[in-house]
Amino acid sequence: MRENIIVIPALNPGRKLIDLVIDLQAAGFERIILVNDGSGVSYENIFSQLGILGCSVVRHPKNMGKGAALKSGIREAVNQYGYRQGIITADSDGQHCVSDIVKIDEAMNANPGKLILGTRDFDSKNVPLKSRFGNKITSSVFGLTCGKKCPDTQTGLRGIPEELLILALYAEGTRYEYEMNFLCDAAETTAMVYVPVQTIYEDGNRGSHFRPIRDSVLIYARFMRFLISSFAGAIADFLVFSLMLVMLPLFGLTSTAYTVITATVIARLISGAINFTMNKKYAFKSKGDTAGEGIRYFILFISQMGASAALVSALSLLINPVAAKVIVDCSLFLVSYVVQRRWVFRPQKASAKHGIKSYRNLKYV
């Protein structure tokens, strides 16, 4: 018997799921958990047969999303078997064959404590254009924000070691964004091992429940929240600056140069405070120490202003000053996102973040 547990989320699956389970059992996987994520009544027969085959079936009364289904499956695995086994997640739409799942199992045994990812070749001719393009975009975003390369950020075939089970249960998201969020968070704490697997897209991947527009927005939600927060800070900076230009002369500050400098400083301080608060509460949803985060943010804030002034001045010797400012500020924007995510609002361990002292509480999450 293989020690690692299989978790498969399923929404309106075909009979190929039954064949997959039979083949998995023949390969030595005896502990298989299926999550019925709100499938229609007509699919109940499939899940009943899976139950007869010896699988544990977790049922959601309505569709809650792939992320929620994965969390339910992992939670059920911990409740039934404890935390001293790894968990392999696989999809139910025919993309993962048994031989590849076995590869993940063997890689987990050979690389304890590491996250194992089954990676596909997106240059294959059978890969749909939307899948090829989507993965290249998410891989680039992952590389920029996490500082690590990942050839297949959207793979559902993953080997999760026991060290990451708490993180897997508490990673943000309930739909497709969950997998990206978990991957980014896991990259902060552990090494990743990439295992080449077959690239299977049956019938143009019609069995997938991925919705390109809605789910892509969710996948990039963290970065988009940061973008919104930054935009709000910029608007606040402009409004406060404009207000100060009107108000300061009323208090006797008549020098144009001093008025502009004072208005700039006040506007930057207020917009910075707004930006910090929004990033903490909204963009990164941090529950860390506010004082420590505030100090780190202030250091970044001052450093970024100095870097912007120096780089724009230097680049202006070569190109138009406006173009120089656009290039520098856009570059610093990306740098700021990475620094804030990885240092200012650095992720806490899931156990500390949620007050978990033992895996024994996992059954109650």
C-alpha positions in Angstrom: 0.0 0.0 0.0 1.2 3.5 -0.8 1.3 5.8 2.1 0.3 9.1 0.4 -3.4 10.0 0.2 -5.1 10.9 -3.0 -7.6 13.9 -3.0 -9.7 14.5 -6.1 -12.2 17.4 -6.3 -15.0 16.7 -8.8 -17.8 18.6 -10.4 -20.1 16.7 -12.7 -17.5 14.1 -13.5 -17.7 11.4 -16.3 -17.3 7.7 -15.8 -13.6 8.1 -16.5 -13.2 9.1 -12.9 -14.3 5.6 -11.9 -11.7 4.1 -14.3 -9.1 6.4 -12.8 -9.9 5.3 -9.2 -9.8 1.6 -10.2 -6.4 2.1 -11.8 -5.2 4.0 -8.8 -6.2 1.2 -6.4 -4.5 -1.3 -8.7 -1.3 0.9 -8.4 -1.4 0.6 -4.6 -3.4 3.7 -3.6 -5.9 2.5 -1.1 -6.8 5.8 0.6 -8.6 7.9 -2.0 -10.9 10.9 -1.1 -13.4 12.3 -3.6 -15.1 15.7 -3.1 -18.4 16.1 -4.8 -18.5 19.9 -5.2 -22.2 20.3 -5.8 -22.6 18.0 -8.8 -26.0 17.6 -10.3 -28.4 14.8 -9.1 -27.7 12.8 -12.3 -24.1 12.3 -11.2 -25.0 10.8 -7.8 -24.7 7.3 -9.3 -21.1 7.9 -10.1 -20.3 9.0 -6.5 -22.2 6.0 -5.1 -20.1 3.7 -7.2 -17.0 5.4 -6.0 -18.2 4.9 -2.4 -18.8 1.2 -3.1 -15.2 1.0 -4.4 -14.0 2.1 -1.0 -13.4 5.8 -1.6 -14.4 8.4 1.0 -16.8 10.8 -0.6 -17.2 14.3 0.8 -20.3 16.2 -0.4 -20.8 19.9 -0.8 -24.6 20.8 -1.0 -23.8 23.3 -3.7 -20.8 24.2 -5.8 -18.2 26.0 -3.6 -15.3 26.1 -6.0 -12.2 24.0 -6.6 -10.2 25.6 -3.8 -13.0 24.9 -1.2 -13.2 21.3 -2.5 -9.5 20.8 -2.1 -9.6 22.2 1.4 -12.5 19.8 2.3 -10.6 16.9 0.9 -7.4 17.7 2.7 -9.4 18.3 5.9 -11.1 14.9 5.6 -7.7 13.2 5.0 -6.3 14.7 8.2 -9.4 13.8 10.2 -9.3 10.2 9.0 -5.6 9.4 8.8 -3.8 12.1 10.8 -1.1 14.4 9.5 1.9 12.1 9.1 1.2 11.3 5.4 1.5 13.4 2.4 -1.4 14.3 0.1 -1.5 14.1 -3.7 -4.1 16.3 -5.4 -5.3 15.3 -8.9 -8.0 16.5 -11.2 -11.1 14.5 -12.3 -11.2 15.7 -15.9 -8.9 13.2 -17.4 -5.7 15.3 -17.4 -3.8 13.1 -15.0 -3.0 9.5 -15.7 -2.1 6.9 -13.1 1.6 6.6 -14.2 2.1 10.3 -13.6 0.4 10.2 -10.2 2.8 7.4 -9.3 5.7 9.6 -10.3 4.5 12.3 -7.9 4.2 9.7 -5.1 7.7 8.5 -5.8 9.1 12.0 -5.9 7.4 12.8 -2.5 9.1 9.8 -1.0 12.5 10.8 -2.5 12.1 14.5 -1.5 10.5 14.7 2.0 9.2 18.1 3.0 9.3 19.5 -0.5 6.3 20.5 -2.6 6.1 18.3 -5.7 4.5 19.7 -8.9 3.6 17.7 -12.0 4.6 20.0 -14.8 3.3 19.8 -18.4 5.0 20.8 -21.6 3.0 23.8 -22.9 4.8 23.8 -26.2 3.1 20.6 -27.2 0.8 20.9 -30.2 -2.2 19.5 -28.4 -2.3 22.4 -25.8 -5.2 24.8 -26.4 -4.1 28.4 -27.1 -5.9 29.8 -24.0 -4.1 27.2 -21.8 -0.7 27.9 -23.3 -1.1 31.7 -23.1 -2.6 31.6 -19.6 0.2 29.5 -18.2 2.9 31.7 -19.6 1.3 34.8 -18.1 0.8 33.2 -14.6 4.3 31.7 -14.7 5.7 35.2 -15.5 3.6 36.8 -12.7 4.8 34.1 -10.3 8.4 34.6 -11.2 8.2 38.4 -10.7 6.3 38.3 -7.4 7.8 35.2 -5.8 11.3 35.3 -7.2 11.2 31.6 -8.3 10.6 30.0 -11.6 7.7 27.6 -12.0 7.0 26.1 -15.4 3.5 25.1 -14.6 1.7 27.2 -12.0 -1.7 25.9 -12.9 -1.1 22.2 -12.5 -3.6 20.4 -10.3 -1.3 17.4 -9.8 0.6 18.3 -6.7 2.3 16.4 -3.9 1.8 18.2 -0.6 4.0 17.1 2.3 2.8 17.0 5.9 4.8 20.2 6.7 2.4 22.2 4.3 -0.9 20.8 5.4 -1.8 23.7 7.6 -0.9 26.2 4.9 -3.0 24.2 2.4 -6.0 24.4 4.7 -5.6 28.2 5.3 -4.4 29.5 2.0 -6.6 32.3 0.6 -9.3 31.5 -1.9 -12.1 29.1 -2.6 -11.9 28.7 -6.4 -9.1 28.5 -9.0 -7.2 31.4 -7.3 -6.6 29.1 -4.3 -4.0 27.0 -6.2 -2.0 30.1 -7.2 -2.2 31.6 -3.7 -1.1 28.3 -2.1 1.8 28.0 -4.5 3.0 31.5 -3.8 2.8 31.0 0.0 4.5 27.6 -0.2 7.3 29.1 -2.3 8.1 31.3 0.7 8.7 28.3 3.0 9.8 25.3 1.0 11.7 24.1 -2.1 9.7 22.9 -5.1 10.4 19.8 -7.2 9.2 19.7 -10.8 8.2 16.4 -12.2 7.6 16.2 -16.0 4.2 14.6 -16.7 2.1 14.0 -19.8 0.3 16.9 -21.4 -3.3 15.7 -21.8 -6.1 17.8 -23.2 -9.1 15.7 -24.2 -11.7 17.2 -26.5 -10.0 20.6 -26.4 -10.2 20.5 -22.6 -14.0 20.7 -22.6 -14.1 18.9 -19.3 -12.5 21.8 -17.5 -14.7 24.1 -15.4 -12.2 27.0 -15.6 -13.9 30.3 -16.7 -11.2 32.3 -18.4 -12.3 35.8 -17.5 -13.7 35.4 -14.0 -11.2 32.9 -12.8 -8.2 34.8 -14.3 -9.3 37.8 -12.3 -9.4 35.7 -9.2 -6.0 34.2 -9.9 -4.4 37.7 -10.1 -6.6 39.1 -7.2 -3.7 39.9 -4.9 -1.8 41.9 -7.5 -5.0 43.6 -8.6 -5.8 44.6 -5.0 -2.3 46.1 -4.7 -2.9 48.0 -7.9 -6.2 49.4 -6.6 -4.6 50.3 -3.3 -1.8 52.1 -5.2 -4.2 54.0 -7.4 -6.2 55.1 -4.3 -2.9 56.3 -2.7 -2.1 58.3 -5.9 -5.5 59.9 -6.0 -5.2 60.8 -2.3 -1.7 62.3 -3.0 -3.1 64.4 -5.8 -6.1 65.7 -3.9 -4.2 66.5 -0.7 -1.4 68.2 -2.7 -4.0 70.3 -4.6 -5.8 71.2 -1.3 -2.5 72.2 0.4 -1.6 74.5 -2.5 -4.8 76.4 -1.7 -4.8 76.2 2.1 -1.1 76.9 3.0 -1.1 80.5 1.7 -4.0 81.2 3.9 -1.8 80.3 6.9 0.9 82.8 5.8 3.1 80.5 3.7 3.5 82.8 0.6 6.7 81.4 -0.9 5.8 79.3 -4.0 8.8 77.0 -3.5 8.1 76.4 0.2 4.4 75.9 -0.5 5.1 73.3 -3.1 7.6 71.5 -1.0 5.4 71.6 2.1 2.3 70.5 0.1 4.3 67.6 -1.4 5.6 66.3 2.0 2.1 66.5 3.6 0.5 64.9 0.6 3.1 62.1 0.5 2.7 61.4 4.3 -1.1 61.2 4.2 -1.2 59.2 1.0 1.5 56.9 2.4 -0.6 56.3 5.5 -3.6 55.5 3.4 -1.6 53.2 1.1 -0.1 51.4 4.1 -3.5 50.8 5.7 -5.1 49.6 2.5 -2.2 47.3 1.7 -2.2 45.8 5.1 -6.0 45.3 5.4 -7.0 44.9 1.8 -4.2 44.0 -0.6 -2.2 41.6 1.5 -4.7 41.0 4.3 -1.9 40.8 6.8 -2.4 40.0 10.5 1.2 40.8 11.5 2.5 43.3 14.0 1.3 46.7 12.8 4.2 48.6 14.4 6.9 46.4 12.8 5.1 46.5 9.4 4.8 50.3 9.7 8.5 50.7 10.3 9.4 48.5 7.4 6.9 50.3 5.1 8.4 53.7 6.1 11.9 52.4 5.2 10.6 51.3 1.8 8.7 54.5 1.4 11.7 56.7 1.9 14.0 54.4 -0.1 11.6 54.4 -3.0 11.3 58.2 -3.1 15.1 58.5 -3.1 15.5 55.8 -5.7 12.9 57.5 -7.9 14.5 60.9 -7.8 18.0 59.5 -8.4 17.0 57.2 -11.3 14.8 59.7 -13.0 17.5 62.3 -12.8 20.1 59.9 -14.3 17.8 58.6 -17.0 16.7 62.1 -18.0 20.2 62.6 -19.3 19.5 60.0 -22.0 15.8 60.3 -22.7 12.8 62.7 -22.2 12.3 63.3 -18.4 8.6 62.3 -18.6 9.4 59.0 -20.3 12.2 58.5 -17.7 9.7 59.0 -14.9 7.2 56.5 -16.4 9.9 53.8 -16.9 11.4 54.3 -13.4 8.1 54.5 -11.5 6.6 51.5 -13.3 9.7 49.5 -12.5 9.7 50.6 -8.9 6.0 49.8 -8.7 6.8 46.1 -9.4 9.7 46.2 -7.0 7.5 47.7 -4.3 5.0 44.9 -4.7 7.6 42.2 -4.3 9.2 43.9 -1.3 5.9 44.6 0.4 4.7 41.0 -0.1 8.0 39.4 1.0 9.3 41.8 3.6 6.9 44.6 4.7 3.9 42.3 5.1 5.9 39.1 5.1 3.8 35.9 5.4 3.5 34.4 8.8 3.5 30.6 9.2 -0.1 29.4 9.0 0.1 27.8 12.4 1.1 31.1 14.0 -1.2 33.2 11.9 -4.3 31.2 13.0 -3.2 30.3 16.5 -2.8 26.6 15.8 -0.5 24.8 18.3 -1.1 21.3 17.1 -2.3 19.4 14.1 -4.9 18.0 16.4 -7.1 21.1 15.9 -7.2 20.6 12.2 -10.4 18.6 12.4 -12.2 21.8 13.7 -11.0 24.2 11.1 
